[in-house]
Amino acid sequence: MAEVEHFTYGSVNPVLAFVLSFLGSLLSLVLARRARDARGFTRVRFLILSALSLGGTGIWLMHFMAMVGFDVPESPVRYDLLITVLSFAIAVVIVAVGLFTAVFTRPGALKILAGGFVTGVGIAAMHYTGMLAMDVGGRISFDLGYVAASVGIAVVAATTALCFAAVVRGAAATVGAALLMAVAVCSMHYTGMRAIQVRLTDPGARVHGLEAFELLAPIAVIACVMIMGLAYAAVSTTPHTERAAVTGHLERTRTG
């Protein structure tokens, strides 16, 4: 087996990956809270934004920021753009399914568990789809023990995230929950990375796709745009959203 490096640039990539995961998780929780306070299309809109924040920023952008630090010293590593984009779509869609399952109607333990299982499996699918985007001068395989562990961590992380999305209120609790979610998501990623095994067959072969640094600039731009846009959505209000929040509060007061 060829040697693989997960921290080519030291602590830079894991730290930046954790920051992205934390920011994505934090914005997702804020948007999920606004969704719980809203009704109708406004709730749908906030849940979609919450899914984009967690799936797109907290999970997918974290994944590829961490992947910039991955290297096979004896072979070039390239990434297929279409498969990379597919992994983004998987992350956002699956997280949206989980959020709508757990939060769209009145939250319950069974809904959160079901949504957490589906979302966790989807996060793992995103991770390993991202791995399929890699091309090296040989064959990539995976240690099934680490694969199983990463899927288990993903399910636990997703269930925890949906539980927080369904119930967390208050600034301190939201920040604490986002930190815990970021730790869980990053743990899943690096556990999954330990599963990678590379057997080089032709180290000098021409490999196709984009270099990691060619992905870095688009990732940085996407991260900035998404974080600023989602942050604006999280703090902005309109008369319609204010009315929806008041209506939701009155309904909870009546039923509570």
Sequence and secondary structure as in RCSB ss.txt:
>XXXX:A:sequence
MAEVEHFTYGSVNPVLAFVLSFLGSLLSLVLARRARDARGFTRVRFLILSALSLGGTGIWLMHFMAMVGFDVPES
PVRYDLLITVLSFAIAVVIVAVGLFTAVFTRPGALKILAGGFVTGVGIAAMHYTGMLAMDVGGRISFDLGYVAAS
VGIAVVAATTALCFAAVVRGAAATVGAALLMAVAVCSMHYTGMRAIQVRLTDPGARVHGLEAFELLAPIAVIACV
MIMGLAYAAVSTTPHTERAAVTGHLERTRTG
>XXXX:A:secstr
    BS TTTTHHHHHHHHHHHHHHHHHHHHHHHHHT  HHHHHHHHHHHHIIIIIIIIIIHHHHHHTT BBTTB
  EE HHHHHHHHHHHHHHHHHHHHHHHSSS  HHHHHHHHHHHHHHHHHHHHHHHHTEE SEEEEE HHHHHHH
HHHHHHHHHHHHHHHHH  SHHHHHHHHHHHHHHHHHHHHHHHHTEEEEES TTS   SB HHHHHHHHHHHHHH
HHHHHHHHHH   HHHHHHHHHHHHHHHHH 
